């Protein structure tokens, strides 16, 4: 079984079909999917707004946790029956998936598959943003946009764990969740976010984690303290754009380039701005392994909004489109 995205539109464009993954080739493993995540990337794919998405029709699904059911020639270090996680970007919303053996990460035996799936892409993103890109230190103040979301809730927890004071934007109905994670909530619908940030942190913030992009970036940059960093790791605002999917990114590149030049010329007070995207490889494996340890130990807890059967993927996407959930939606295969 697989979930096929048949064309541009809404969640109704998803169809349950009888297709299945092939047998593994050289260097590959076949995984029986146990759980997979639902992300904003799939919402963008519905509208044909996600960078370099496949042509319709295709099977979405950014990440998965499953059990290895077959291994291809030349595969070592991965065995049949082993539970693993992988980031696929697309293709995870089916009962069996074939992935490169080098891309799978072992899942601890005591960790629930759905909980593990909630931190594959989201957890690595948050971990790398906090520790590798921003390098958050004790005593700093940081701003997390979308603090009630799948990545945002993990960003808040990891930044708090690193010793930072965290400000987090969210709609008012989600402020209790943001507070429970250790952050100070800001209602992004109740006026100027930069003004609210400056009221709480007059000297600015050491880092801003911005998943919105577009017109949000100048506001985020404006609240940076000296030597602060703005990290743009998403493009949620592109859902409101028309035309070619690349068009909004030209504006982002132009802004980042302008700020880079200002810093080079000594006119930026040491502030910098960068773009981040999660990618597979050794660093991904290291970060996910560490995230699994933190979750297993109860040090951080992924916020799971809802768990639904894979066959209800359209319902999951509809909930995400409507913005009525907090945290991650997980599909159980």
C-alpha positions, 0 to 999 in steps of 0.5 A: 500500500502507498499514499499517492499525491496525484496533483496540485490542490488540497489534501483530497489529492492524496489517494490510497493505492496498492503499490509497494516498494521494490526489492533492494539492490546493491547497497540497499535495504528494504524497510517495512515502515512502522511510522512516518512523520507529517511535515510542512514540506508535504503541505508545500508539496500540495501547492507545488511550492516545495523546492525540487519536489518530484512531478505529480504523481508521487508518494510523499513522506519525508522520514520513517521508522521501520524494520529491515525486511531484506538487505541487498548485495554488499550490505554490512552492518545492517541486519534483517529484523533491525529497527531503523530510521531514515530520511527519504524526503519523499516516498516514506508514505508506503508500507515498504520502502527501499533506501541506501543502507548507509542512510539508516540509523539504528533506533533504540530498542526501548523507543516507541516507533511513533515517538522515534519518527517524530524526531527524525527530520525534526530532531536533527534539524533542531539539534544542528540548529542549536548546537552546530549553527547557532552554538547556543551558550548559557546566558544567551537569549534566543528567539524561536519562531513557531515555538509550538510546532514540530521543530519549534518545540524541540528547538525550545527544549534544546535551547533551554537545555543549553542554558539559554533564555528562550522567547517563542512565537505562537498563537495565543491558544498555544502559549501554555504549551510554549510555557511548559517547555520553558519559553516565554511566549509571544503572540505573533498575531497581536501586533509587532513581533520585533516590538514585543521582542525588544520589550522582553530583550532590549539588547536584542537576542543572540539567535533567531530561528526563522522557519517563515522566510520572506518578509519575516526575515528583516524583522528577525534580523532587526532584533539581533544583538551585536554578533547575533545570528539569524538562521532561516531554515524554512519557507512557510511564507511561500504558500502565499506566493504565486508564480514559479516556486523559485521566485521567493527564494531570490528575495531571500538570497538577495537579503542574505547577500546584502547582510553578508556584504554589510558584515564584510564591510564592518557595518553589521555590528557583527551580526550574520544571517545564514540558511540551513537545510537538513541533509543526510550523511555522517553529521545527520547520523551523529545528530539523530543518534544523540537525539534518540539518546536524549528522548530515551532518557526523558531529557527532551520530549517530542510533542506529538499532536496526533497519531493516525493510520497511514490511510488517513494521511489526507486527514493529517495534512488537513489538520496541518493546513488548518494550523489547529495542532501543536507539535508533530503528526505521526502516521502509523503504518 
